[in-house]
Amino acid sequence: MKQFSPINPATFSSGIPLIDLSKPDSKNLLVKACEEFGFFKVINHGVPTEFISSLESEAVKFFSMPLSEKEKAGPPEAFGYGNKCIGPNGDVGWVEYLLLRANPGFDEQRLASIFGRNTEFTSCAVDDYVSAVKRMACEVLELLADGLKIQQRDVFSKLLMDEQSDSIFRVNHYPPCPELQGDTNGRSLIGFGEHTDPQIISVLRSNNTSGLQISLRDGSWISVPPDQNSFFVNVGDSLQVMTNGRFKSVRHRVVANSSKSRVSMIYFGGPPLSEKIAPLASLMEGEEDSLYKEFTWFEYKKSAYKSRLADNRLGLFEKIVA
């Protein structure tokens, strides 16, 4: 893989919103972060450290296996192991990954094919971690509803709590890239190309290796300093629509590291497939019009799956202003 891209070296070590979920003003800070960045870091998140370290340890063991063993987990259609190819439309990256459903016990057979005799422990590790992160995601969404002064506090979180919630859990591994070692020209290799997340909310945690970058309103890219003890949260396309564009779905990407392995674990909180996605009436001010056509999550997911990573997926669902 020889495709190198110039990367803006600017960092934003002190500028990424940091939200302490235990503080009484967190709801207003969360709203501001979603409006200005679509991205923020949370601390005092309530996810037990042992759940994090246990699952990361299992992930590292899996990705350390020979490729032939990992490939027994099957192609990611729609769940399983993938390597370099991202989606069906030609996107590639310096990455390998596992895709699992984010429902307790749902992928037990798939986990058995991946981890063999350790399945019981690993299935438990996945369930513990995902359940804890899901609770935290729901807390964030309910604080956002409070901050937006929406009477129905669970208007967003109920979609994740629904038994039919179409949520996904993804573990990405970005191996060290030998092609970058000793490079003095500042080149970077794309690990995962720029994109927005189509779901409602994404909750990401990685080991202490850099690589994640987000795009600002002016189109510039900034590096997100790694923090293995905190979580990073993205606004997804669906939440942007439900807030009629008030919250912004952040465009982000990952660049490869020359010497260190990066492992990230992401919970994508999605609604049930039949759920209709449209701006909330309670957030429409006066004569304000909806910026988006109503669609079901199934319709949007199907459309997004047909697109390339960098495409503006919401473009097809925007209303044309006369």
N, C-alpha and C positions, 0 to 999 in steps of 0.2 A: 504494500500500500504506500504509494509515493506522493499522495496529494497533500501538500503542505499549504497552510493558510497563514497570512500575516495576522498576528493577534495584537490588539492594543495592549501595551504593557501596563497601563494605568491600573492601580488598585484602589480599593474603596474601603480600606480596613476599618475605618471608624464611621462610615456613612450608611451602612446597611442597617435598617431598623432593627433594634433589639428590644424584644417584648418580654417582660417578666410577667408570666401568667398569674402570679400570686398577688400582683399589685392592683389596687382598686381602679386605677386609670387605664388599665390594659385595654379595655374595650375601645376607648377613643384612639389610643395609639395604634391599635390593630386597624381600625377604619382608615386612619391617615396613611398607614403603610400600604394598605391595599389600593388606595386611590393613587398614591404617588409612585409606588414601586411595583405592586403586585407580588411582593416578595418580602420576607422578613425572617429573623431568627428568633426562636423562643427558648427561654430558660425557665426553670422551675416548672417543667412540663409534666412531671408525674410519671414518666415512663421509667420503670426500675432499671438500674444499671445492669443488673444480672441478665435481664431479658435481652438487652442490647449486645453485651459481650458474648453471651451464649450463642446467639444467632450469627453474629459476625464470625465467631470461631468455626461454626459449621459451614458457613459460606466459604471461608478461606480454605477449609479442608476440601470442599467440593471442587473449587476452581483450581486446586493444586493437583487434581487427578489427571491422568493422561486424557488427551482429547477423545480417544476412542471410548473411554469409559463415560465421559461427560455426554457424548453424543447419544448414549443409550437412553438419556432422558428425553430424547425425541426432538423433532423440530418444533419451534414455538407456534404451533397452529391449533388453537390460539395460545396454548400454554406449553411450557417446556423449556428446553435449552436452545439458545441461539448463539451464533458466533460470527461477528463482523457484519453480517447482513441484518439490517434493521427494517422490518416491514417488507411488504411484497413489491415495492415500487422502485428498487434500485439504490436506496440509501445504504451507505456502508459507514463503518466507524471502527476505531481501534478499541473494540469492546467485545466481551462475551457476557451472557446474561441468562438468568432464570426468570421465567414468567409463571406466576401462580395466581389462582383466584384468592381473593382476600376474604374467604368465608371459612369459619372454623371447621377443620376436618375435611373440607371439600376435596382437597387434592391429596388425600392420604395415599391413594394408589400411585399417583404420579410421584409423590415423595418416596414411596417404597422403591420405585424403579430408579430413583436418583441416589438414594442414600443406603439402600439395602438394609442390613441388619440394624442400623441405627435409626430406622424409621420412626419408631415410637417416640424416641427422644426428640428427633428433629421435627416431627409433626407437632409435638408439644411446644418446641421452641418457636416455631413459626406462629402457632396459634397465640401463644403468650404475647409475643412481640406485636403482632398485628392487632390483637384486641386492645392492647394498651395504647398503641399509636392511634387507633380508630377513636378511642375515648378522648384522647387529646385533641384530635381533629374536630370532633363534635363539640368539645368545649370551646375551641377557637371559633367555630361557626356560630355558636350560641352567643358568644361575646360580641361577634360582629353584628348579629341581629339586634342585640341590646344597643350597640353603638349607633346603629342605623335607626333606632327607635321603632323597630318593628314589633308589634304587639305579640305576634306568634313567635316566641323565642326559638322554637325548633324548626322554623320554616326551611332552613338549610340542612340542619343536622338530621332531621327525620329521614331524609333521602339516603343518608349513609347507614342509618339504623334499620331501615327497611330490610326485611328478610330477602327481598329480591334485589337488593342493592348490587349493581354491576361494578364492584370495586376490584382492583387488581393490586397485587404485590409483586414488585420487581426487584431483583438483586443484580446489580451491574458490577462487572470486574473489568478494570482498565489495567492491563499488564504494563510493566515498564516497557518503553519503546526504545529498542537498541538503536534505531535509526537517528534518534535525537541526541544520543550520547556524544559529547564532545562537540556538538554543533555550536558555533559562535555567532550565527547570523540571526538568532532570535526567532527561528522558525518554530511553528507548533503544528502538531498533527491532531486533527479532529478525532476525538474519541466518540462523541455523540453530537451530531449536527444540530444547528439551531432550530428551535421549535417552541411551540406553546403546548401545554397539556390540555387535552379536550375536556377532562372531567371537571368536577366542582372544585376540588382542592387536592394538592399533592403535599405529602409530608416526607421530607428527605433527611436521611442521616448518613454520614460517611465516616470512614476512618480519617486519620490525621494527614491526608494527602490532598494537595490542592488540585484544581482542574476545573471546578464549576465556575461559570461566568454567566452574568445576566446582562441584558441589553437595557440601557436607559432610554428615556423618551427621545433623546437626540440621536439615537442610533449607535452611540458609543458602547463599547463592551467594558465591563469591570469585573475583576476577579473577586471571588468570594473566599475570604480566608477560611481554611478548614477549621472545624471545631467538632471533635468527635463526641463531646458531651452534650451538645445542643442539637436542636432540630431546625431545619429550614423549611419554610412553608411557601408554596406557590399558589397564587390565584389561578384557577383553570378557566378555560373558555366558557364553560357552562355558568360559572359564577359571574363572569363578566356580563353575560346575557341577562341573568336574573337580576342584576343591579343596573341594567340598562346602560352599561358602559361606565358606570361610576367606579367600579373596581376594574383593574387592568390585568389581563392574563399576560404574565411576563414571558418574554422570549428569552430562552436560555440555551446553553450548550456546555459541553465538557471537552477540554483539551487534554491530550495525553501527557504523561510525565516521563521524563527521560530515564529515571532511575527507581522510582517508587511505584508500588502497586496501589491502585485506588479501588476500594470496595464501597459501594453505596447501596442503600436499601430504601426503596421508595414505596409508600402507600399512596395509591391513586383512589381517592374517594369519589365513586360515581353513583348516579341515581339508578333506579330500576329502568330497564330498557323501555318500558311503556310510558315513562314519566314525560310529561310535556314541559319543555323548557321555554320560558318566556319571561320578560321583565315583570317583576312583582308590581301589582297595582299600587301597593302601599308606598312604593318608591317613586312613583310617577308624580311629578309636581305640576299642578295646574293643567295647562293644555299640552304638556309635554307628550310627545309622541314616542312610541316604541321605536328603537333603532333596529330591531330584529324581528324577523318573521318567527312565529311559533314553530317549534319542531319537537319531535320526541328524541330522547337520548339515543334510541336505536337508529333513527335517521341520521343524527349527527355523527355517531360512532361509525356507521357504515360509510358516510361521506369522508370522514377523516382517514379511515383505513385505506381509501382509494387515493389519497393525496401523498405528496412528498413531504418530508419533515418540515422544510422551510416554507411551505405554502401558507397563505393566509386562509386558514380553514373556515373562519367565520365569514369570509367574504361572500360566500354563496348564500348566506342566511341574513345578510344585512338588507334592510329596506332602503330602496333608492329614494333619496329626498328630492322632491320636485323642485 
